[in-house]
Amino acid sequence: EQLQKLRRRIDETHPHYVRCIKPNEQLQPNHFDSNIVVDQLRCGGILEAIRVSRAGFPQRYTFDHFVARFNVLSSVLRDRKETQSK
């Protein structure tokens, strides 16, 4: 049942990846060791990614979308650099 719920949730969203976390050292069902889980999340960079996302940087643009949206900045910077070098 848990696996079916997970599959439905993955199918309904667009995750970039799925990270597996061991709930305990013995790999026993229905036993959750919070210290082990938090250590895995910290070492895997997940907690830092959540912190950055909460700070307001949750967007991940494709390269084409990024270029289309921020291309104006490259021309402004290039013009500024050319002006400074003269």
C-alpha positions as CSV (number, residue, x, y, z in Angstrom):
1,E,0.0,0.0,0.0
2,Q,2.8,2.5,0.8
3,L,4.5,1.7,-2.4
4,Q,1.3,2.3,-4.4
5,K,0.8,5.7,-2.6
6,L,4.4,6.6,-3.4
7,R,4.0,5.7,-7.1
8,R,0.8,7.8,-7.3
9,R,2.5,10.7,-5.7
10,I,5.5,10.5,-8.0
11,D,3.2,10.2,-11.0
12,E,1.2,13.3,-9.9
13,T,4.3,15.5,-9.5
14,H,7.5,16.1,-11.4
15,P,10.3,15.3,-9.0
16,H,13.9,15.9,-10.1
17,Y,15.0,12.8,-8.2
18,V,13.8,10.5,-5.4
19,R,16.1,10.2,-2.4
20,C,15.8,7.0,-0.3
21,I,16.3,7.4,3.4
22,K,16.9,4.5,5.7
23,P,14.4,4.8,8.7
24,N,16.6,2.8,11.0
25,E,19.9,0.8,11.1
26,Q,18.0,-2.6,11.3
27,L,15.7,-1.7,8.4
28,Q,12.7,-2.8,10.4
29,P,9.3,-1.7,9.4
30,N,7.4,0.8,11.6
31,H,10.5,1.9,13.4
32,F,11.7,5.4,12.8
33,D,15.0,6.6,14.2
34,S,14.9,10.4,13.9
35,N,18.6,10.9,14.6
36,I,19.6,8.6,11.7
37,V,17.1,10.2,9.3
38,V,18.2,13.8,10.1
39,D,21.8,12.8,9.7
40,Q,21.1,11.4,6.3
41,L,19.1,14.5,5.3
42,R,21.9,16.7,6.5
43,C,24.7,14.8,4.8
44,G,22.8,14.5,1.6
45,G,22.3,18.2,1.4
46,I,18.5,18.0,1.6
47,L,18.2,20.2,4.6
48,E,20.3,22.9,2.9
49,A,18.2,22.7,-0.2
50,I,15.1,23.1,1.8
51,R,16.6,26.1,3.6
52,V,17.5,27.8,0.3
53,S,14.1,27.0,-1.1
54,R,12.4,28.6,1.9
55,A,14.6,31.6,1.6
56,G,12.9,32.3,-1.8
57,F,15.0,30.5,-4.4
58,P,12.8,27.6,-5.3
59,Q,12.9,28.1,-9.1
60,R,14.8,25.8,-11.5
61,Y,14.7,27.1,-15.0
62,T,15.6,25.3,-18.1
63,F,18.6,26.9,-19.9
64,D,16.4,28.2,-22.8
65,H,13.9,29.7,-20.4
66,F,16.7,31.3,-18.4
67,V,18.2,32.8,-21.5
68,A,14.9,34.1,-22.8
69,R,14.1,35.7,-19.4
70,F,17.4,37.2,-18.5
71,N,19.1,37.8,-21.8
72,V,18.6,41.5,-21.4
73,L,21.1,41.4,-18.5
74,S,23.9,40.0,-20.6
75,S,23.6,42.9,-23.1
76,V,23.5,45.5,-20.3
77,L,26.6,43.9,-18.7
78,R,28.4,43.7,-22.1
79,D,27.6,47.4,-22.8
80,R,28.9,48.4,-19.4
81,K,32.1,46.4,-19.8
82,E,32.7,48.0,-23.3
83,T,32.1,51.5,-21.9
84,Q,34.5,50.9,-19.0
85,S,37.3,49.6,-21.3
86,K,37.3,52.7,-23.5
